Amino acid sequence: MPMPPQELAETWNRCSSRLLLIARAIGEPAEDAVQEAFLQLARQSPTPDDPFAWLVTVTRNQLLQWRRSGDRRRRREQTPQGAVWFDDAHRQIETQLDAERVTEALVTLESQTRQVIVMHLWGEMSFDKIAEVIGCSRSTAHRTFQSGIRTMRQRFEPSADARPGVSVQGVISDE
């Protein structure tokens, strides 16, 4: 039996923001992929045991499929210019400078590393769930996370122009 409408609405309220952050780390069009995942969840029977992990998997697969389709289309059309899949995600976050700097640094990371960091920190997913979504072991997901966090810390080492009172430790942590 598909998910009842009230439960679907509750799942939307509980998961959509975190899912959108994860989708933006993977690529664009993030909003469309999230909506498509929820439509598939509404039709899914039986309802998944962990709807959030299921939604992350469906959203990620949808974005990857759209990217591959776009790549194939561009190759067929033989145009050197194509759509930008990682569309300056830092411009979409309108918060203080520190968040912008973190987002800019995230965009420069390897795609899977960025996905693991976003899924764990903002999506609040365990390394077991991340491993399931990405298709790797829990230890690989954890090592990828730690490596990415190390890279991020190196980019945010205190410098002469750092603002007083701003702590990198509060922005990026190992856990």
Secondary structure, DSSP 8 states (H G I E B T S, - for coil): ----HHHHHHHHHHHHHHHHHHHHHH-S-HHHHHHHHHHHHHH-SS--SSHHHHHHHHHHHHHHHHHHHHHHHHHHHT-S----SS--GGGG--S-HHHHHHHHHHHHS-HHHHHHHHHHHTS---HHHHHHHHTS-HHHHHHHHHHHHHHHHHHT---TT--TT--HHHH----
